[in-house]
Amino acid sequence: MQKTDSKKTIAIIGAGISGLSAAAYAAKAGNNVHVYEKHAQPGGRARQFKTENGYVFDMGPSWYWMPDIIDNFFQDFGYKATDFYDLVSLNPQFEMIFNDGNIEVPETYEDLKTLFETLEIGAGKKLDAFMKSAKYKYEVGMKEFVNKPCHSWLEFFSPKIAMSALKLDLLSNFRDYVSKYFSNPKLKALMEFPVIFLGASPKNIPALYSLMNYGGYVLGTWYPMGGFYQLVLGMKKVAEEQGAVFHFNQNVEKIITEDGVAKGIVINGEFKEFDAIIASSDYHHTETLLSDELRNYDEKYWKNRTFAPSCLIYYLGFKEKLPNLKHHTLFFEHDMDDHIDTIYEDKKWPEKPLFYVCCPSKTDAHLAPEGHENVFLLMPLATGLSDDENTRERYFQEMISRLEKHTGVKDLVSKLDYKKSYCVADFINDYNAYEGNAYGLANTLSQTAVLKPAIKNKHLSNLFYTGQLTVPGPGVPPSIISGKIVAKEVNNIR
């Protein structure tokens, strides 16, 4: 990034992944950067907490995929990710539990091909063809397509993107695309799983996102020792080395404007003046800090958006080790479409839920007391649901009973010595998340690129937005890219 002729004083609202990224790049460009975070620690949804009895829980992200994108951030500042934490390749990458048998996704691609061939004759060669196309999408999509501020479709009229348009499969849906290659139900579920958290049924997600299969299954599933929070700490250290200053327990109450310019922010009743503002906070919430006429979007706009899921999470500590449980386990005994339809069409709690279990103590024993187990349960939900304690507990019992069946351990509840739930209301309270969304906007075709909420305020020359509700979209790697994009945009204003 080129240095500006004049240094700007920049406020960044929120120290989530995109805010950390924006802080590092904006400070590297020679600006005076201050980050204001309402919580006592950085990370946003990727925060971490420790219990009095010795458990360490990552609160959000747990899938370390697309390691090259994450490493690119550190390389931009002269580092490698492994300068800040040890990365372990998981084997198996994860396990999927079906009602008629389980499959483990192996660490190496050759073993993955063997698994596919075992389940469906000829599927190994078809996987090669699928991943060849997915690799192309990944290299063009993650290195060309997503690195745009998306002010206009003209940004995508480069020769490379134009020549790649058909190969990117933007107009094909993911479900039909997968079905061209595989017919075995387990293989189809395995290939469709990564896009569930993009915010829609695979039948409504562009086939472009097969790039996620490559970014996960081929590039591998990794784990940063010490927890995902080590990435947050590494990014914060990089930002601080560039000169960014962090202020915690600082809740931004208002954005002050004058004559088409954001003049500064109010924190705890005190006005602080800045040349530019980057909001890594929830987009909708950020706009409530402005008067109505200065907002990019009204309430009707947000009501008509398709959001990625919220979720019900349980952080659990068990007093003994749980057998037969991998680091990542997906419980898919029920029909995936039934669960997806309850999220995106019915907007209600699922009757036969799918859910995910992360047990990082299988890889990193320091996250639990000796002989104990650290477990994280996550069930995707529709946004905007009422999540009273009785409802949470009902689904906890559902998940625990299926976990008991899988591990062979009876009465798991009696073996708990830590239990904490987190759901829609908590996302609203902690992150001002619109209707309690956990993953931002869905990556549907009608909410892609220029069709996402704009990265720049249309009425104020120096207010910008970053994070999962704007470009390029939800997830840790896209949020890192989002911070880089917005820092460059701020650096270009005069």
N, C-alpha and C positions, 0 to 999 in steps of 0.2 A: 504494500500500500504506500503510495506517495505521501510525503509529508506536506501539510498545508503551509501556505505562506504565513498565516497567522494562527496562533494557537487558540482553540476554542475551549470554553469551560462547559463540559457536558455532564448532565445528570442522567443516570440510568436508574429507572424504577424497577427494582427486583433483581435478585441475585440468583435466579434460576440458570439453567444451562445456557439459554440464549443471552441472558444478561451478562453472564461471565464471559462468554465469547465476545460480545459487543464491547465489553470493557477492555479486554485485552487488545483487540484490534484498534479501537479508538485511541487508547493510550499509546499504542505503538506508533500511531501516526503523529504523535507529538501533542495531543490534546490533554487538557487537564480534566480528568475523569473522576467523578464521584458516584458511587453506587449506593443506593438507599434500599435497605431490605427490612421488611416488617418483622421478620423472625430474628432469632438470636444467632442464626447460622446461615451460610449460603446453601444453594442447591435447589430451592423451590421444592418441586415434587420429588427431587432426588436427595432430600435430606436424610439424615440418619439419626437414630436415637439409641441410647443405652439404658438398660434397666438396672435397678439397684441390685438385682440378683444375678447380673453378669451376662445378659444377652445383648447383642448388638444387632439392630434391625435397620436395613435399608428400607426407606418408607415407600419408594416407588420403583423406578427402573431397575430391572434385574437381568435383562437380556443384553449382553454385550455383543452386539452384531455390528457388521461393517467396520471392523477394526481399523481399516485403512483410512476411513473418513475421520475417525477420532484421532488417529496418528497424524493426519495432515494438519490438524489444528496445532499440535505440539511442534511439528516440523516448521511451521511458519514462524516459530519463535526460537528455533535452534535446538529443539529438544526432540525426544521420542517419548511416547506414552510410558514406556518402561523405565524412564528416568524417574518417574513418580510412583509407580507401583508395579508389582509383579503380575504378569498376565498368565493365567493357566488355561490351556485348551481342554475343554470338557469332553470326556469320553465315557459313556455316550453323551452326545450333545443334549439329548433329552429323551424321555420315554412318553409314548402315547398309550393311554389305557382305553381299550374298546370293550364292548360287551361280549365280544367273541375272541378275545386275545389281545396281546400287547405288541407293540413294536418299539425297538430302541433305535434311534438315529445315531449311527456310528460317527466317530471322529473324522475318518478319512473318506474322501470321495470315492475311492475304489471300493471300499466296504459298503458305501451307500448304494453304489451301482449293484453290488451283489445282493443287497437287501431287496432292491426293486425287482431284480430278476427272479428272486425267490418267490415274491408275491404275485408276479405277473410275467409270464414268458415274453421276452422281447422288451421289457420295460427298462432294462439297463441301457440299451442303445437309444431308446426314446428319451431317457434322462439326459444322455449326452447331447442330444439335439435340443432339448428344452433348455439345458444349462448354457449351451453355446449361445442361444438367442438371449437368455437372461443375462449372460455376461456382457453382451453387446449393449443391452438396455442399461445395465449397471454403469458401464463405462461412459456411455453417452448421457444417461439420465442423471447420474450422481455427479458427473464432472462438467456437464454442459447445461442440461435442462434445468437443474435446480439452483444453479448459481446466478439466477437472474432476479433483479428487483421486481420484475413483472409490472412495470408501469404501462406497458403496451405490448400487444402481440408482435409488434415489429422487432422486438428483442429476439424473437425466435426464428427470424428469417435469415439466420446464418446459413451458409452453404452446407455445413456439416449437419445441422439439425434438419434442414430441409431435405437433404438426401437420406436422413435417417427416419423420416416421418413414418413410413410404412413399417419399418423394422421395429419401431417403438410400440406399435400396436395400441395406440391411444384410443382407437375407436372400437376395439374388441373388448368383450368383458372377460374377466379373469376366469370365471367358472367354465365358460365354453372353451376358453383357451386351454385350460388344464385337461378338459375332456378330450381334446384332440390328441393328447399324448397318452393318457392313462385311463383305464376303466375300473381297476381294482378300487373299491370304496375306501380302503385304508390309505392307499397311495394318494387318492384324490383329496382326502381329508388332510393328509400330511402336507400336500402342496398348497392347499387353501388356507391352512392355519395362519401363516404369517400375515395375511391381509385382514384378518378379523378386526384387529385393533386399528386399522385405517379408517374404520367408521361406517362400514356398510357391508351388505352381503357380497360375497365374491361375484355374484351375478351383476352387481352394480359398480364394481371396481375395475378400472381400466387394466388390460393385460400388461400394460407397461410395468406394473408392480410385481411381475415375476422377477424383477431385479432383486426383490427382497429374498427370494429363494436362493439366488446366487450369493447375495451378501451374507446370508446366514448359513445355509447348508454347505456351500463350497468354501467360503472364507472362514467358516467355523464359528462355534459358539464358545465364547471365552468368559473368564471370570477374573476380575481384578482382586487380588488378595487384600483382605481388609474390608471388602465390600465395594459396591458401586460408588459409594461416597468418596473413594480415593480419587476418582475422576474429577469430582467437584473440587476437592482440595488441590489437585494438580492444576486445574484451570484457574482457580483463585490465585495460586502462587504465581503463575505466569502473568496474570493481569496485574498483580501487585508489583512484579518486577518491571513492568512497563510503566509503572507510576500510578496506576489506578488506586483510589482510596475507597475502602469499604466502610459503610456506616450501618450497624445492625440495630434492631429494635427501633427502626425509624419508618413509621407508616406515613406514606404520602397521602395528604388529605385533599389537595386541590392543585390544579394547574392554573396559574395566573397568566392571562393573555392580554394583549393590547395591540390594536391595529394590525391584525394578521400575524402576530408573532407570539410565541409562548415565551413569557418573560422569566418564568421560574416556577418553583413548587412551594407548597406550604406543608411543613412537617411539624406536628405538635404545636400548631399555631404560629410557627415562625416562617417567614418568607425567605427563600434562598433564590438568588438570581443566577440564571444560566444562559449561555448562548444557544444551546440546543438541548432537547430532551429525547431520550430513547426509552420507550416503555416496554419492558420485558414482562410487565404485569399482564393479567388477563385483559385482552383487548376491549371487551365490552365494559369491564370495570374501569379501565383507563378513561374511556370516553365519558363515564359518569362524573369524572373529575373536571369535565368541561361543561360550559353552558350548551344547551340543546343545539343551537344554530352552528356550533363549531364542531359537532360530532360528524364523523364520516357516515355513520349508519344509525337509523332509528330502531326502536324496539321491534317494529314489524319485520325489519330485515333479519334481526337475530332470531326471531321466532320462526322464520322460514328457512333457516340454515339446517343442514343435516350434521349433527354432531357425532363424533366418535363416542365410544361408550364412557360412562362412568364405571364405577366398580365397587363391590363390597370386598374389603380386605380384612383379614385377620392376621395379627402378629402373635405367634404362639411359641411358648417355650415348653419343651417336654423334659421330664426328669430322667428319661432313658433314651437310648438310641432306637430309631425306628428302622426295622429291616425292610428290604425290597424297595426302598425309596431312593430315587436318583436326585441329583441337584435340581433338575427341572423335570416336572411330570405334568402331563396334560390329561385330564380326565374327560374323555370323549365317549362315554358309554351311551349317551343319548344322541338324538339327531341334531346335527349342528344347525340346520335351517330353522328348526323349532326355536332354538335359543336366539338365533339372530333375528328372527321375525318378531319375537317379543321385545327386542331392543329397539328396532328401527321402524316397525309398523304398529305393533300393539302398544308400545310404550308402557309395559307393565313388568312386574316381576316374573321370571320364568318358572314354569311348572317343572321342567326337567332340565336343570341347568348343567352347563359345562363349566369346568373351573380349572384353575392352574395352581400347582403347588411348587414353591421354591424351597429347597432345603439346603442353604449355602453351607451349613455346618458339615455337610458331607465332603466338601472341598476345603473348607476353612474352619478348623476346629476352634479357633480363637473367638468365633462369634457366639459361642455358648459355653457355659461352665463344663468342665470335664465330665464326659459321660452323658451329657445332655444333647438335645437337638433343637435347632433354630428352624422354625417353619413359618412360611408366609403363604396364606391362601388368598387367591384372587378370583372373583367371579364377575365377569362383565355384566353391566346393567345399562338400562336406558337412563338418560339424563332426566333430571326433574322429578324423580320419584320421591315419595315420602319413605323415610327409612328409620322408623321407630325401632327401639331396642328389641321388641318382640319379633319383628320381621327379620332383623339381623340374626337373632338367635335361631330362628327357624332354619335359615339357610346354613348357619354354622353347623347345626346338628346334621343336616343333609350331607354337607361336605365331610364332616368327621366320620359319619357312618361309612361312606365310600372309601375314605382313607383307611379306616379299620379293616375293611375287606381286602384292600390292596396290600397292606403291610402285614396282615395276619395278627395284629395286636388288638386285643379286646379292651373295651372301656378306656379309650384314649383320654377321655375327659379327666379321669381320675389321675392321669399321669401329667397333667398340666401344672406348671408352676408360674406361667405367665400367659395372659390373654388380653388382647386389646383389639377392638374393632375400629374400622375406618370406612366411611361411606359417603354418600352424596352430600349430606349436611356438613361433613368435615371438609370436603373439597371447597364448598362454598365459604365456610368460616375461615379456613386457613389460606386459601388462594384467591378468594373472591371469584371463584370459577363459575362461569355462566351456567346455571342450572346444574351445577355440580359436575361439569364435564371433567374427565380425567385425562383425555388424550387429544383435546382440541377439536378441530373441524374434520369431518370425514373427507377422505381423498377421493371423492366421486369426480366424474368428468366435469360436472357442472360447478365444481368447487376446486378446480385445478388452475394453477398458475395465475394468470391475470384475473380469473374469476374468484380468487380468494380475497379476503379483506385486504385493502391496500396497505402497503408498508409505510406510506407517508400520509399525514393528515392533509386533507384537501383544502383546508381553510387557513392552516398555520404553516408557515414556511419552514419551521425548525422543530416540528414534533414528528417523531417516527415510532413505528411499532415493530416489535420483533417477537418471535416465539411461535408456539404451536397453532395459534389462531390466524397467522398470516403465512407468507411464503417462507420456505417451501412446504411446511406441513408438520405433522406430529412426529414425535420420536426424538431420541437423543442426537443422532447424527444430523437430521434436518435442523434441529434447534441450534446446533453449533454453526451450521452453514447460515442460518437466519441471522445470527449475531454478526457474522462476518459481512454479510450483504448490507445490513443496516449501518454498520460502522463506516463502510465505504460511502454509502449515500450521505451520511452526515458529514463526512470529510469533504464531500464535493460541494456543500453549500457555501455560499459567499456572504 
